[in-house]
Amino acid sequence: MSVLLDFTSIKDVRYGKDPVSDAWLLHFMTANHLESFMDPIKNASPEQLRFMVALDENQVFAPCSDWLFKRLVTPGLASDLLQEYIYVWKALIKLVRTHVSDRYQRRLILNLCRHKFKQAIDASILIPWRLLKGMVTIFLSRSGLDDPYRNRKNVLTSRGRAYVESDFFKRAMESCPYPPLQCNCLEDMRFELDMIELERIFRLSTLPDIWSSDLFSGDFSRYSTCFSKDKIDFSGIRDIFCKSRSGLKILFLPDESGGLQADLLMIKSLLRQGHSVIMSLKEGFCFDSPTFWDNENDPALAEALKGAYFITENRISKNDLLSTLRKNPFVIISDGTRERLNLVRCSVTFARAWKESDLILAKGWSNRRRLIRNTHRFTRDVMCFHRNLDGKFKLEFKAKYPTAHKFSESDISAKADEIIAEMQQARSARKAVMFYSGIVGSIPGQVDVAIQLLKTFVADLRNRLEDTYIINPAEHFEEGMDADDLMFMWEKVQRSGLISTWRFQTSADIEKSFELMGKKVPTVWVGKDATYSTGCTKEMHIAQDVQRQYRELQIIGPGADKFLRRREYGVGRFSDVVIEP
């Protein structure tokens, strides 16, 4: 514990320095149900987490602010941490008393949650919102409600719609800028007007009390100076949306349901500028936060979301996600959670949406706590906008970690095109084109050995086969590309229609490779073949699909009926998900 107490920021905390500290860290992670090896179905693997967070070896990630992590690490219950616990307890009490009419059930839920709350107070190790999420789960399961705030959110959405249709909002949005713009050409003027429009929507969409207060009378006079009293530097917006960066992919994280109508105007503006937007909503009830399913019960929201494409798959592949974005510039996904932004518990679809985005645009102070108020470094630029308790507008920016490189779709496609060009050249020279699929990451800790086996065997094939151009994926590894990127690249190559023979690795191939290397076959490799690999399993399905289109394609190796064991690829990994018994 002493090593932990010496840290200055959460990004400085590492495993491996002290066994006592490591034990406490694992206790902290398991107590909050955040450790991937304890629950790999619900918690992101380290590789998936690295889609979003720039993590060094053994670096610790916790979904909370530096301040809160420090309080949870420090022995004892500090008064400000106690206030955080009291805040979530009051939220739970209000929820239960408002929505559970049966006296017996109400008392049962409150007393059960009281035990959980007392346990959390005594230990003072649970992240308050993780505690609240657990108590809300008890409430939902015992009450039989799936979203007790459904009617409330419908009201908030209606108020938000009335707000954006009000004269105040229209005047604020449409008034001419002063002083007049000084631009050299129409293109510059158009860009400046776009930036002014975004700035105004940012400010207007965060005004307090307009949709959340039952007492709001529709009088906007006290907001008449909302543009003049806050001196905010919006140059960061211009740097991000500058003319040389058109066509950005933006992942938008909204705040409350009442603000969605204004948020959709912002999204409409971004779409008109040529960007694509992925909006992430909650999977289920999370108080005033909008959920993925709200439009099914709110006609006003359903009308506003016309034209948006809803991705219901929570483990969408990179290929399918990019294909969807090409066809639909506005996509809505679920983050897979019922709590504040928690990157450990987010869905695979959310993680891939983050990875494929150029900018994370987050609204509200709760998102700010998780993205700005800690020293975690992220793989994408993050911009948060909100109003503080004094009503002042805040715009904060955290640049992506300098070494976090993104291989864009065009980058990966270009690499695939290079290989396809070599295949075309080989076909022009009347050579057969063979693609060799083999195990790479399916055996933990054996990636280097697997690559060496592939290189050795393919080298021998090239000596034995005349006029044959053989593609060995292990020879085209690009530093920084993860398994998602590689699978995306290879699928484009594989579907080119230029492959004459698709060969899948057999156990005999593996035995021959070790023989060529002058080694005996290790126990871990005995009996292995391409059917053991998820990557090869997916490639067999692709090969069969390609063969239906190009009947002359020859597929050799283990029979297609043998590729039955593995269905899910480890997200971002070069190893497979463990086969369930």
Buried (B, 14 or more C-beta within 10 A) or exposed (E): EEBBEEBEEBBEBBBEEBEEBBEBBBEBBEBBBBBBEEEEEBBBBBBBBBBBBBBEEEBBBBBBBBBBBBBBBBEEBBEEBBEBBEEBBEBBBEBBEEBBEEEEBBEBBBEBBBEBBEEBBEEBBBBBBBBBBBBBEBBBEBBEBEBBBBEBBBBBBBBBBBBBEBEBBEEBBEEEEEEEEEEEEEEEEEBBBBBBBBBBBBBBBBBBEBBBEEEBEEEBEEBEEBBEEBEBEBEBBBEBBEEEEEEBBBBBBBBBBBBBBBBBBBBBBBBEBEBBBBBBBBBBBBBBBBBBBBBEBBEBBEEBBEEBBBBEBBBBBBEBBBEBBEEBBBBBBBBBBBBBBBBBBBBBBBBBBBBBBBBBBBBBBBBBBBBBBBBBBBBBBBBBBBBEEEBEBBBBBBBBBEEBEBBEBEBBBEBBBEBBEBBEEBBEEEBBBBBBBBBBBBBEEBBEBBBBBBBBBBBBBBEEBEEBBBBBBBEBEEEEBBBBBBBBBBBBBBBBEBBBBBBBBBBEBBBBBBEEEEEEBEEEBEEBBBBBBBBBBBBBEBBBEBBEEEEEBEBEBBEBEBBEEBEBBBBBBBBBBEEEE
